[in-house]
Structures are given as structure tokens and as C-alpha cells.
């Protein structure tokens, strides 16, 4: 798929019903859907960006999927760092922010109709900035430290899935 424009960015209303909640349930997170036009609780940037409070990720139909995953990954990473519970501001440092971006790209693979390629295009269209110029270039060529951050904390999805089966 080519690069998405801001108007083409996938929103939560584009997802199969329950798919986001299913992915996040594996991390003991809940999705709270907010009515269109209502403020999003715990949104750091304001609507339509997702919000976080406790173990909840708050979204509206127009919330970009990348935002919902990004905020969910902040909750996942904050738990690993002992900064729990959170409300609105995830805090953390640059290394954790990179790990959040890396993990959201991985989790996009678990969402039907999304995938990492689409999510990275949406991240670029939304305005995420990476040293190498795009989310994909960063993910493929410059994200080793982010991957290692997640690995050390046992937060890589494949490792977690294997551990839960063994």
C-alpha cells in the first residue's frame, strides 16, 4: 500500500468490532469507547487522540488506530517500569518512547486489516518524526535499542506468546 495521507489514516471505527479490545486484553488492558463528539478521558493531546487512565485506553470512532496502539503501549511499558497506574501523561524517557513506537508497530500485525506497513504509513502521515525520515526506515534500520529495551523487559509479543504456551 502506498503512503497514507492524513485523511486516509485508519481510525478505530475502521477496525473489526472487538479486534482492538482482543489484542489489548492479552496485555490486561481494556478499551473504553467514547461517543462521537465527546471528550476523550485521559487524552494528553486532546481529541481525537486516545487517552489512558489506569488499565483503560479511551478511544472514539475517529481516534486513529496508531494513537490507540501508541497509548496502549505506553501503559504496557509503564507497567514494566513500575510507573503504574497512569492517568493522561505516560511520562518515561526517550528510550521508552522509542520502545512504545516499536511495540505499537508489532501489535499492528495482530489487528486484522492493519498490519505494520499500514501503521507505519499512518504514523508518517500523522507526523511522527524519525531520524531516518520515516517510521519504516527507523523500524528496519535504527530500532535495535528499542527492540532490546522491550526484550530486557520481556515485552516482545512473540516472546510473551511462547512463554505463555510453554
NORLINQUI-V996067 format. One line per field, one symbol per residue. ss: DSSP state (@ for helix, = for strand, . for the rest). psi: psi as a letter, one per 30 degrees, with the letter a starting at -180 (. if undefined). burial: 1 if it has 16 or more other ideal C-beta (glycine too) atoms within 10 Angstrom, else 0. A space follows every 50 residues. Layout:
# NORLINQUI-V996067
ss: ???
psi: ???
burial: ???
This chain:
# NORLINQUI-V996067
ss: .....@@@..=@@@....@@@@@@@....====................. ===..====....=@@@@@@@@@@@@@@@@@.....=......@@@@@@@ @@@@@@@@......@@@@@@@@@@@@........@@@@@@@..@@@@@@@ @@....@@@@@@@@@.
psi: klkklefgkklffflkkfeeeeefefghlkkjkkkkflljkgjeflkgkl lkkbgkjkllegkkeeeeeeeefeeeeeeffgiklljejfblaeeeeeee eeeeeeffffjkgdleeeeeeeeeefgkkkegfleeeeeffggeeeeeee eeghgkeeeeeeeff.
burial: 00010000111100100011101100101011010000010110001111 11101111110011111111111111111100000100010100011111 11111111011001010111111111000100011101100010011011 0000111000000000
